[in-house]
Amino acid sequence: RNLRMAASLSEVLTVEEEKLKSKLDRWALEEEALRVRVRDGDSALVSEVRRSLEAADGRQWLVGGLDVNAAGGVASMAVLEVPSLRCVEEVTAAVSLSEPYAAGFLGFREAPAYGALLERRRPDVAMVDGNGRLHPRGCGSACHVGVGNNLPAIGVAKELHVVDGLTRHRIANDHCPRLRKKGDWLPLVGDSGTVWGAVLRTTGGGEGKEGEGEEGEGTEGEGTEGEGTEG
């Protein structure tokens, strides 16, 4: 009897695994198509924001930081003015993430929740907890959000996808030792010469503190309507 039960369970798992594999194959094709719609260069809005900040003309721009607490079933967006960094609004929504978690396919799971938040409050630029173009198929969560909502989006990733020769070892040895203080950043340039994003130190540094993946280091870049991403 136990052997029959084990065999039945094995068959069920095999069927579920096949269903998931079929879904991931379909998602991969959809991301390949979505990637074509990602704009690498700055949009007119992003160019205007860049000129304004460089000129320090006093104008304030709205940046929305997006994240999902899957365990708690809550999506949230903090909207800050830039460059003042004053928080002007916090938007939250209860969400039910119906799609399964699969590494490299986070956009299909979380982007719909982000879209619901952006319908309620639209910033000038979105910063998404996830990758942008620095992604196995060049189309991470930030690209889903940017293209889907016609909005400049920047991916802010905690984990590095190995793309175009950009390995953890390479970044730890070539980039992190040069990130000495908060705000230091360097472009992430792949073997092909493509700039995929940037690695940024967000906390204070010090001797012996550098290292890819440590607290205070992250990768980022652009991803949107258009814009590409980061890591």
For each residue, the residues with C-beta under 8 A, 3 or more apart:
1: 4 5
2: 5 6
3: 6 7
4: 1 7 8
5: 1 2 8 9
6: 2 3 9 10
7: 3 4 10 11
8: 4 5 11 12
9: 5 6 12 13
10: 6 7 13 14
11: 7 8 14 15
12: 8 9 15 16
13: 9 10 16 17
14: 10 11 17 18
15: 11 12 18 19
16: 12 13 19 20
17: 13 14 20 21
18: 14 15 21 22
19: 15 16 22 23
20: 16 17 23 24 100 102
21: 17 18 24 25
22: 18 19 25 26
23: 19 20 26 27 100
24: 20 21 27 28 102 105
25: 21 22 28 29
26: 22 23 29 30
27: 23 24 30 31 102 105 108
28: 24 25 31 32 137
29: 25 26 32 33
30: 26 27 33 34 108
31: 27 28 34 35 105 107 137 139
32: 28 29 35 36 137 139
33: 29 30 36 37
34: 30 31 37 38 139 143 144 147
35: 31 32 38 137 138 139 143
36: 32 33
37: 33 34 147 226
38: 34 35 133 138 139 143 146 147 223 224 226 227 228
39: 43 224 225 226 227 228
40: 133 226 227 228
41: 227
42: 46 47 50 222 227
43: 39 46 47 152 224 225 226 227
44: 47 48
45: 48 49 124 125 152
46: 42 43 49 50 125 152 222 227
47: 42 43 44 50 51
48: 44 45 51 52
49: 45 46 52 53 61 124 125
50: 42 46 47 53 54
51: 47 48 54 55
52: 48 49 55 57 59 61
53: 49 50 56 61 82 83
54: 50 51
55: 51 52
56: 53 83
57: 52
58:
59: 52
60: 81 82 83 84 86
61: 49 52 53 81 82 124 125
62: 79 80 81 82 88 123 124 125
63: 79 80 81 82 123 124 125 126 127
64: 77 78 79 80 117 118 121 123 125 126 127
65: 77 78 79 80 126 127 129
66: 75 76 77 114 117 126 127 128 129 145
67: 75 76 77 129
68: 74 75 76 95 97 110 113 114 129
69: 72 73 74 75 76
70: 73 97 101
71:
72: 69
73: 69 70 94 95 96 97
74: 68 69 92 93 94 95
75: 66 67 68 69 92 93 95 110 113 114 116 117
76: 66 67 68 69 90 91 92 93 117
77: 64 65 66 67 90 91 92 114 117 118 121 123
78: 64 65 87 89 90
79: 62 63 64 65 87 88 89 90 91 121 123
80: 62 63 64 65 85 86 87 88
81: 60 61 62 63 84 85 86 88
82: 53 60 61 62 63 85
83: 53 56 60
84: 60 81
85: 80 81 82
86: 60 80 81
87: 78 79 80 90
88: 62 79 80 81
89: 78 79 121
90: 76 77 78 79 87
91: 76 77 79 117 120 121
92: 74 75 76 77 117
93: 74 75 76 113 116 117 120
94: 73 74
95: 68 73 74 75 113 116
96: 73
97: 68 70 73 109 110 113
98:
99: 108 109
100: 20 23 109
101: 70 106 109
102: 20 24 27 105 109
103: 106
104: 135 136 137 161
105: 24 27 31 102 108 109
106: 101 103 109 110 130 131 140 141
107: 31 110 111 130 139 140 141 143 144 145
108: 27 30 99 105 111 144
109: 97 99 100 101 102 105 106
110: 68 75 97 106 107 113 114 130 141
111: 107 108 114 115 141 144 145 148
112: 115 116
113: 68 75 93 95 97 110 116 117
114: 66 68 75 77 110 111 117 118 126 128 141 145 149
115: 111 112 118 119 145 148 149
116: 75 93 95 112 113 119 120
117: 64 66 75 76 77 91 92 93 113 114 120 121
118: 64 77 114 115 121 122 123 126 145 149 151
119: 115 116 122
120: 91 93 116 117
121: 64 77 79 89 91 117 118
122: 118 119 151
123: 62 63 64 77 79 118 126 151
124: 45 49 61 62 63 152
125: 45 46 49 61 62 63 64 151 152 153 154
126: 63 64 65 66 114 118 123 142 145 146 149 151 152 153 154 224
127: 63 64 65 66 153 154 156
128: 66 114 132 141 142 145 153 154 155 156 223
129: 65 66 67 68 141 156 157 158
130: 106 107 110 140 141 142 155 156 157
131: 106 134 135 140 141 142 155 157 161 223 229 230 231
132: 128 135 140 141 142 143 146 153 154 155 157 197 220 221 222 223 227 228 229 230 231
133: 38 40 138 139 140 143 155 196 197 221 222 223 228 229 230
134: 131 140 155 157 160 161 163 166 188 196 197 219 221 229 230 231
135: 104 131 132 138 139 140 143 161 163 229
136: 104 161 163
137: 28 31 32 35 104
138: 35 38 133 135 143 163
139: 31 32 34 35 38 107 133 135 143 144
140: 106 107 130 131 132 133 134 135 143 144 155 157 161 223 229
141: 106 107 110 111 114 128 129 130 131 132 144 145 155
142: 126 128 130 131 132 145 146 153 154 155 222 223 224 229 230
143: 34 35 38 107 132 133 135 138 139 140 146 147 153 155 223 224 228 229
144: 34 107 108 111 139 140 141 147 148
145: 66 107 111 114 115 118 126 128 141 142 148 149 151 153 223 224
146: 38 126 132 142 143 149 150 151 152 153 223 224 225 226 227
147: 34 37 38 143 144 150 224 225 226
148: 111 115 144 145
149: 114 115 118 126 145 146 153 225
150: 146 147 225
151: 118 122 123 125 126 145 146 224 225
152: 43 45 46 124 125 126 146 222 224 225 226 227
153: 125 126 127 128 132 142 143 145 146 149 222 223 224 225 227 229
154: 125 126 127 128 132 142 220 221 222 223 224 227 229 230
155: 128 130 131 132 133 134 140 141 142 143 197 220 221 222 223 229 230 231
156: 127 128 129 130 218 219 220 230
157: 129 130 131 132 134 140 160 161 218 219 220 230 231
158: 129 218
159:
160: 134 157 166 167 168 171 212 213 219 231
161: 104 131 134 135 136 140 157 231
162: 166 167 168
163: 134 135 136 138 166 190 196
164: 190 191 192 194 196
165: 170 190 191
166: 134 160 162 163 170 171 188 190 196 231
167: 160 162 170 171
168: 160 162 171 172 212 213
169: 172 173 212
170: 165 166 167 173 174 175
171: 160 166 167 168 174 175 176 188 199 212 219
172: 168 169 175 176 210 211 212 213
173: 169 170 176 177
174: 170 171 177
175: 170 171 172 178 179 186 188 199 212
176: 171 172 173 179 199 210 211 212 214 217
177: 173 174 210
178: 175 184 186
179: 175 176 184 185 186 199 200 201 205 210 217
180: 184 201 205 210
181: 184 201 204 205
182: 201 202 203 204 205 216
183: 200 201
184: 178 179 180 181 200 201 205
185: 179 198 199 200 201
186: 175 178 179 198 199
187: 195 197 198
188: 134 166 171 175 195 196 197 198 199 219 221 230 231
189: 193 194 195 196
190: 163 164 165 166 193 194 196
191: 164 165
192: 164
193: 189 190
194: 164 189 190
195: 187 188 189 221
196: 133 134 163 164 166 188 189 190 221 228 229 230 231
197: 132 133 134 155 187 188 219 220 221 222 228 229 230 231
198: 185 186 187 188 219 220 221 230
199: 171 175 176 179 185 186 188 212 217 218 219 220 231
200: 179 183 184 185 217 218 219 220
201: 179 180 181 182 183 184 185 205 216 217
202: 182 216 217 218
203: 182 215 216
204: 181 182 216
205: 179 180 181 182 184 201 209 210 216
206: 209
207:
208:
209: 205 206 214 216
210: 172 176 177 179 180 205 214
211: 172 176 214 217
212: 160 168 169 171 172 175 176 199 217
213: 160 168 172 217
214: 176 209 210 211 217
215: 203
216: 182 201 202 203 204 205 209
217: 176 179 199 200 201 202 211 212 213 214
218: 156 157 158 199 200 202 231
219: 134 156 157 160 171 188 197 198 199 200 230 231
220: 132 154 155 156 157 197 198 199 200 229 230 231
221: 132 133 134 154 155 188 195 196 197 198 228 229 230 231
222: 42 46 132 133 142 152 153 154 155 197 227 228 229 230
223: 38 128 131 132 133 140 142 143 145 146 153 154 155 227 228 229 230
224: 38 39 43 126 142 143 145 146 147 151 152 153 154 227 228
225: 39 43 146 147 149 150 151 152 153
226: 37 38 39 40 43 146 147 152
227: 38 39 40 41 42 43 46 132 146 152 153 154 222 223 224
228: 38 39 40 132 133 143 196 197 221 222 223 224
229: 131 132 133 134 135 140 142 143 153 154 155 196 197 220 221 222 223
230: 131 132 133 134 142 154 155 156 157 188 196 197 198 219 220 221 222 223
231: 131 132 134 155 157 160 161 166 188 196 197 199 218 219 220 221
